[in-house]
Amino acid sequence: MNRHAAALSAAHDQSLQDQDQSEVRVPDFFIVGHAKSGTTAMYEMLRGHPQIFLPDGKEPWFFATDMRARFQPARWERPPQVLDEYLALFEGAKPEQRVGEGSSSYLWSTTAAGEIAKVAPAARIIAILREPASFLRSLHLQLLRSHLEVKKDLRQALSLEAPRREGKHVPRRSYMPQLLQYSQLVRYAEQLRRYHAVFRREQVMVLIYDDFRSDNEGTVRKVLRFLEVDDSYPIDAIHVNPSLAMRSQQLDELVHALSVGHGPASRAAKAVLKALTPRRVRREMLSATHRHIVHGPPPPPDEALMLELRRRFKREVVAISDYLGRDLVSLWRYDHID
């Protein structure tokens, strides 16, 4: 058993419920995913509510014990490794606030539901589901931006799932190769069953991305009622993490190296840039480089591939429609697909 799993087991054995709540706060709710489905916007909108505490850092991934990073990426803040470090994220919460966190890996993970239930059995769970083909296209663009993926063509990336499961063709900087198993990420009914196996139905709220996108405020107020806090508090709609295309991963690495000064050449270049330009100007230059050169608007979707994906995943959409008792087949227009 690794150090992380041992900490979770110990937490379960001694029962955190017996501890003084003035000394430790365990989350009252979890935003469990999916990525690229509005979870970050939901997180930020909930953070603005005075009766809710969410830490500055989203995505601690603490309970996804089956999705540990294989190395510490240079741009990623070190996540909590043991229970004390994890609980320290919530030290700033006031006694009257609902405490929560958000990690998109918790819905994909096969272990997170059970591990959360051990530590916080009364917690409420919030999941957001998105139409599978659009979700995978958006996720693929995000993984390219974060260097976890290097294949710019989604069809080619999908074709590598099998060899990547065996450790082949995994990008050098892909610290989380599990995310490259694209087709595993859209097994929505299976994912929700893991939560319903350890939490009561009334503890799990399943939202649909289309609803959130069409009515940010109304969806957030629905979540506030679910969390039993004041749902009349003013809400500002927030839109974050738009899908962007990575034009050049090499240029992105160069810009990052200049910004942090890694390596002798980068440190020298950064020193010259620092000497010649004010800090504000440097930041604006680097930001503009990312916006206009490194990143750009995504290309139009490959409609032939999107149709193939919808045919491939129609069974999953039918399954989650039956499971939730909601006609997502029609909502996501899978009723027109043979």
Secondary structure, DSSP 4 states (H G I P E B T S, - for coil): --HHHHHHHHHHHH-GGGS-TTT----SEEEEE-TTTTHHHHHHHHHTSTTEE--SS----TT-TTS--SS--TTSPPPP-SHHHHHGGGTT--TTSEEEEE-THHHH-SSHHHHHHHH-TT-EEEEEE--HHHHHHHHHHHHHHTTS----SHHHHHHTHHHHHTT-S--TT-S-GGGG-GGGGG-HHHHHHHHHTTS-GGGEEEEEHHHHHH-HHHHHHHHHHHTTS-TTS-----------EES-HHHHHHHHHHHHT-SHHHHHHHHHHHHHS-HHHHHHHHHHHIIIIIEEPPPPP-HHHHHHHHHHHHHHHHHHHHHHTS-HHHHTTGGG--
